[in-house]
Amino acid sequence: MTTSTEVRPTTTLPVAEAIQTRRSIRKFVQEPMNQDDLREILRLASLAPTANNVQPTRFAVIQSKDLQQKLQDVSYNQSQVTSAPAVIVVYSDMEDVLANAEQNFPASMGEEQVKTRAEGLRAQFGAQDVAQRGQWALTQANIAFGFLMLAARGKGYDTVPMLGFQPDKVKELLGLPEHVQFAGLLPIGKRDEEGFPHHRHNVDRITTFY
Ligand SMILES: Cc1cc2nc3c(=O)[nH]c(=O)nc-3n(C[C@H](O)[C@H](O)[C@H](O)COP(=O)(O)O)c2cc1C
């Protein structure tokens, strides 16, 4: 069994090293998440950019074994959901953005400006239906999902991104509204297995230079 000190660097990894050493991990060291690290990883992920700075990404953090077991039950029994000390659910909630549009603008703008900008935001997306703007918001949450994996790896943690779950059942379990859209589940902790080496297309296979 790998001990946590072997896999947890004392310093933050440079971005390239975090990318290079990230791999999907499905078996984790059995110890609770350090809560300061968890908050810092979430903070870093919250710095991901969004179009017009709309910020529709939301995180739900599950650290109860009981709830993790229920989550695993609706994730085709994938054992990484309970092996990890925590699972971060990443989703977009565009209706929350619109209902609280004023929060998207700094108070320093002044009350009038904030009101005008908030109305503008509601008008911009009001023309779309809930599913359409939800899908748009999901493209933003997906960026944060990527940031989250790399922020975790940069702080010496491991993850596995997951889309293998029943979205409606997860909403029911977490009490989330019907309209939210999931970027994915992210079990997180310290690796207790090596994972698989990267097997990827060559850059020339996937790139066209003009
Ligand atoms: C959006 C997304 C969804 C995924 N869903 C699952 C999943 O449900 N279960 C699982 O074991 N792995 C899942 N994976 C992990 C992939 O299998 C893995 O990323 C891929 O094989 C490359 O391996 P690596 O992450 O170790 O580089 C998912 C990956 C992504 C990006």
The ligand as a Gaussian input file, in Angstrom:
#p B3LYP/6-31G(d) Opt

LIG

0 1
 C      -15.972000      13.423000     -18.905000
 C      -15.338000      12.139000     -18.426000
 C      -16.141000      11.143000     -17.898000
 C      -15.557000       9.968000     -17.407000
 N      -16.351000       9.032000     -16.786000
 C      -15.771000       7.981000     -16.157000
 C      -16.542000       7.095000     -15.367000
 O      -17.759000       7.219000     -15.224000
 N      -15.889000       6.072000     -14.751000
 C      -14.536000       5.884000     -14.852000
 O      -14.014000       4.943000     -14.253000
 N      -13.777000       6.737000     -15.580000
 C      -14.351000       7.776000     -16.232000
 N      -13.571000       8.673000     -16.934000
 C      -12.104000       8.505000     -16.943000
 C      -11.549000       8.122000     -18.335000
 O      -11.764000       6.753000     -18.565000
 C      -10.059000       8.467000     -18.353000
 O       -9.918000       9.865000     -18.166000
 C       -9.395000       8.087000     -19.682000
 O       -9.406000       6.703000     -19.867000
 C       -7.940000       8.577000     -19.740000
 O       -7.215000       8.100000     -18.629000
 P       -6.467000       9.082000     -17.618000
 O       -7.516000       9.964000     -17.002000
 O       -5.818000       8.196000     -16.608000
 O       -5.488000       9.882000     -18.401000
 C      -14.157000       9.791000     -17.487000
 C      -13.373000      10.810000     -18.056000
 C      -13.943000      11.961000     -18.513000
 C      -13.060000      13.044000     -19.071000

